[in-house]
């Protein structure tokens, strides 16, 4: 598998788990990680 295929697989999982809220969940997680350093 290529790196791109792995990333799209992860995107697919997040979309299935969170539906239309997926972009918001990703944004929240990035914010948390940025604050934690």
C-alpha positions, 0 to 999 in steps of 0.5 A, spaced: 500 500 500 502 506 498 502 512 503 496 515 499 492 509 500 493 509 507 491 516 508 485 515 504 483 509 508 484 513 515 479 519 512 474 513 510 474 511 517 473 518 520 468 519 515 464 513 517 465 514 524 463 522 524 459 523 518 458 530 516 461 532 523 468 529 521 472 536 519 470 539 525 472 533 529 479 533 525 479 541 527 478 540 534 483 534 534 488 538 531 487 544 536 488 540 542 495 537 539 497 544 537 496 546 545 499 540 547 505 541 543 
